[in-house]
Amino acid sequence: MTETTELTIAIVSYNSYAVITTCLDDLIRSSGSKITIIDNASTDGSAEKLIDTYPNAQVIKSEVNLGYGRAANIAIKNCETPYLFLVNPDLKAGEANTAKLLNTIKSSPSDTALVAPATDEKKHTKQGLIEVDWVIGAAMMFDIRHLKSVGMFDNNIFLFSEESDLCKRILLSGYKMYLDTEIYIEHLYRQSSTPSPDTQALKDWHKAWSKLYLNHKYCNERGKHNPYRAVLNYAIKWMLATKPEKRQKYKYRLNGSISFLKGRPAILPSGKPYNPTRLDKQ
């Protein structure tokens, strides 16, 4: 990719140094674009190692774990280029496919807010540009003017459903989004941070909370989306689960659903996410 002031590449990192150097090293080192990495209070020294390894990148260290959308908003607010590529640490995005995606959005209709590549081989159908109403949040190329007009990611969400909410608001604002089925970027899935039981519990709680929050936000709480139905579903699965990992998953998803019904927010007044495993430290 030749040097350009057209594109900012934004990466949200949480203990992601190892996977970033595995998946995005070539893109960070060879790209002429501005590189912004938001570090979500990593506990493994990722921020410092990223600063040392990539002197051409701007590494912004948050004092708390902001989650995906709130951290991405920092990069969006600071973006001074016409386009922004928000990419997960565990996405094998290279110089060539990033350049192709940039060319796609530049040649798209003027009301295009978002273009995404195929990150699942099943979507790599090579049928050209397809208008869609949702894309996965792992790789999103934005027209920054339209994105800022829409309002960026919802700051009430810590993790999960943030891209669904943003896609919904893009469409409600009259903009369009497309999937470029000609471009495939491999997504390693669930490798963006170092796994641990506490991290998984945090994810399960917020996955359930965010789903109910999104349904409530768009008045979609009937039938299978009824929040009380979700609580009952998770309670049954928790009671019937025989494997420890399944019991933990449904325990924290049940906890997250009940917490939403009780009006508990996902983000604490301190700015930290609600953590169901550290109730005495929040």
C-alpha positions in Angstrom: 0.0 0.0 0.0 1.4 3.4 -0.9 1.5 6.2 1.6 -1.9 7.6 2.1 -3.7 10.1 4.3 -7.0 8.7 3.3 -7.2 5.8 5.9 -6.9 5.3 9.6 -6.6 1.7 10.8 -8.0 1.2 14.3 -7.4 -1.8 16.5 -8.9 -2.5 19.9 -6.5 -4.5 22.1 -7.0 -6.3 25.4 -4.0 -8.5 26.2 -3.6 -8.8 22.4 0.0 -8.2 21.8 0.7 -11.8 20.7 -2.2 -12.1 18.3 -1.6 -8.6 16.8 2.0 -9.5 16.0 0.8 -12.8 14.4 -2.1 -11.4 12.4 -1.5 -7.7 11.7 2.2 -7.2 11.8 2.6 -6.8 8.0 -0.3 -4.3 7.9 1.0 -2.2 10.7 4.6 -2.1 9.5 4.0 -1.7 5.8 0.8 0.4 5.7 1.2 4.1 4.9 -2.0 4.7 6.7 -2.4 6.1 10.3 -2.4 3.3 12.8 -4.3 3.8 16.1 -4.3 1.1 18.7 -6.6 1.5 21.8 -5.3 -0.6 24.6 -8.1 -1.6 27.1 -6.0 -1.6 30.3 -4.2 -4.8 29.4 -2.8 -6.7 32.3 0.0 -8.5 30.4 2.1 -5.5 29.3 0.6 -5.4 25.8 0.4 -1.6 25.6 4.1 -1.2 26.4 5.2 -4.0 24.1 3.0 -2.6 21.2 4.6 0.9 21.7 8.1 -0.7 21.5 7.4 -2.9 18.6 5.4 -0.4 16.4 6.9 3.1 16.8 4.8 4.2 13.7 1.6 3.4 15.5 -0.3 5.6 18.0 -1.0 3.5 21.1 -3.7 5.1 23.4 -3.7 3.5 26.8 -7.0 3.4 28.6 -7.0 3.2 32.4 -10.0 0.9 32.4 -11.3 -1.8 30.1 -13.7 0.1 27.9 -14.9 -2.9 25.9 -15.1 -2.9 22.1 -17.4 -0.1 21.1 -16.4 2.5 23.6 -12.7 1.9 22.8 -13.4 2.1 19.1 -15.2 5.5 19.7 -11.9 7.0 20.9 -10.3 6.1 17.5 -13.3 7.4 15.7 -13.4 10.7 17.5 -9.7 11.2 16.8 -9.9 10.2 13.2 -8.8 12.9 10.7 -8.9 10.8 7.6 -11.9 10.3 5.3 -12.0 6.5 6.0 -11.5 4.3 9.0 -10.9 0.6 9.0 -11.8 -1.0 12.4 -10.2 -4.4 12.5 -10.1 -7.1 15.2 -6.6 -8.2 16.5 -7.3 -11.8 15.4 -8.1 -10.9 11.8 -5.4 -11.7 9.2 -5.8 -8.4 7.4 -2.9 -7.6 5.1 -1.8 -4.7 3.0 -3.4 -5.9 -0.2 -6.9 -6.8 1.0 -7.1 -3.6 3.0 -6.2 -1.5 -0.1 -8.9 -3.4 -2.0 -11.5 -2.7 0.7 -10.6 1.0 0.7 -11.0 1.1 -3.1 -14.4 -0.6 -2.7 -15.8 2.1 -0.3 -14.3 4.9 -2.4 -16.1 3.6 -5.5 -19.4 2.8 -3.7 -22.5 5.0 -3.9 -22.1 8.3 -2.0 -24.6 7.2 0.7 -22.4 4.2 1.7 -21.5 4.4 5.4 -19.9 1.0 5.8 -18.3 -1.8 3.7 -17.1 -5.1 5.1 -15.1 -8.0 3.6 -16.1 -11.7 3.9 -14.6 -13.1 7.1 -16.3 -16.4 6.7 -15.4 -18.5 3.7 -19.1 -19.2 3.1 -19.6 -15.5 2.4 -16.7 -15.4 0.0 -19.0 -16.0 -3.0 -17.3 -13.7 -5.4 -20.6 -12.1 -6.4 -19.4 -8.6 -6.1 -20.9 -6.0 -3.8 -24.1 -7.0 -2.0 -26.2 -4.6 0.0 -26.8 -6.0 3.5 -28.5 -4.9 6.8 -25.8 -6.2 9.1 -22.1 -7.1 9.0 -19.8 -8.7 11.6 -17.9 -6.3 13.7 -14.5 -7.9 13.1 -13.7 -5.8 10.0 -15.6 -2.6 9.2 -14.5 0.0 6.7 -16.3 3.3 7.4 -16.9 6.6 5.6 -16.0 8.7 8.7 -18.4 11.5 7.8 -21.4 9.3 7.7 -20.3 7.3 10.8 -20.0 10.5 12.9 -23.4 11.6 11.6 -24.9 8.3 12.7 -23.4 8.7 16.2 -20.7 6.0 16.5 -21.1 3.0 18.9 -23.5 3.0 21.8 -21.6 3.8 25.0 -24.0 1.9 27.2 -22.8 -1.4 25.7 -19.6 -3.0 27.0 -19.4 -6.0 24.7 -21.6 -7.8 22.2 -24.4 -6.4 20.0 -22.6 -3.1 19.5 -22.2 -3.7 15.8 -25.9 -4.8 15.5 -26.9 -1.6 17.1 -24.7 0.5 14.9 -25.8 -1.3 11.7 -29.4 -0.7 12.7 -28.8 3.1 13.2 -26.9 3.3 9.9 -30.0 2.0 8.1 -32.4 4.2 10.1 -30.3 7.2 9.2 -30.8 6.5 5.5 -27.3 5.2 4.8 -26.3 1.9 3.2 -23.8 -0.8 3.9 -22.3 -3.5 1.7 -20.5 -6.8 1.9 -17.7 -7.2 -0.6 -17.9 -10.9 -1.4 -14.8 -10.6 -3.6 -12.5 -9.9 -0.6 -11.8 -12.6 2.0 -10.0 -11.9 5.3 -9.5 -14.8 7.6 -10.8 -14.4 11.1 -9.3 -16.7 13.7 -12.2 -16.1 16.1 -12.0 -15.9 19.9 -8.2 -15.3 19.8 -8.2 -11.6 20.2 -7.3 -11.9 24.0 -5.9 -14.4 26.4 -8.7 -16.6 27.6 -9.4 -17.2 31.3 -12.5 -18.4 33.4 -13.0 -14.8 34.7 -12.8 -13.3 31.2 -15.3 -15.9 29.9 -17.7 -15.2 32.8 -17.5 -11.5 32.0 -18.2 -12.2 28.3 -21.2 -14.4 29.1 -22.8 -11.9 31.5 -22.4 -9.0 29.0 -23.6 -11.2 26.0 -26.9 -11.8 27.7 -27.2 -8.2 29.0 -26.5 -6.7 25.7 -28.9 -8.8 23.8 -31.8 -7.8 26.1 -30.7 -4.2 26.0 -30.8 -4.1 22.2 -34.2 -5.7 22.1 -35.5 -3.2 24.6 -33.9 -0.3 22.7 -35.7 -1.1 19.5 -39.0 -2.2 21.2 -38.5 -5.8 20.1 -39.4 -7.7 23.2 -42.2 -10.0 22.0 -42.3 -13.7 21.5 -38.8 -15.3 21.6 -37.3 -11.9 22.4 -39.3 -11.5 25.7 -36.7 -10.9 28.4 -38.5 -13.1 30.9 -38.4 -15.9 28.4 -34.7 -15.5 28.1 -34.3 -15.7 31.9 -36.4 -18.9 32.0 -34.4 -20.4 29.1 -31.0 -19.7 30.7 -32.3 -21.0 34.1 -33.4 -24.3 32.5 -30.1 -24.7 30.6 -28.1 -24.0 33.8 -30.0 -26.5 35.8 -29.8 -29.2 33.2 -26.1 -28.7 32.2 -23.8 -31.5 33.3 -20.4 -30.1 32.1 -18.8 -27.5 34.4 -18.1 -25.1 31.5 -21.7 -25.2 30.4 -23.0 -24.6 33.9 -20.7 -21.6 34.2 -21.8 -20.2 30.9 -25.5 -20.4 31.6 -25.0 -19.3 35.2 -23.5 -16.0 34.0 -25.9 -15.5 31.1 -28.8 -16.0 33.6 -27.1 -13.5 35.9 -26.8 -11.0 33.1 -30.4 -11.3 32.0 -31.7 -10.9 35.6 -29.4 -7.9 36.1 -30.9 -6.2 33.0 -34.4 -6.8 34.2 -33.4 -5.2 37.6 -32.1 -2.2 35.8 -28.4 -2.8 36.4 -26.2 -1.1 33.8 -23.4 -2.8 32.0 -21.1 0.2 32.7 -20.4 1.3 36.3 -20.1 5.0 37.3 -16.4 4.5 37.5 -16.4 3.7 33.7 -15.5 0.0 34.4 -17.7 -2.8 33.1 -19.9 -4.7 35.6 -17.9 -7.8 36.5 -19.9 -10.7 37.9 -16.8 -12.4 39.3 -15.4 -9.4 41.2 -18.3 -8.0 43.1 -16.2 -6.9 46.1 -13.8 -4.9 43.9 -16.1 -2.7 41.8 
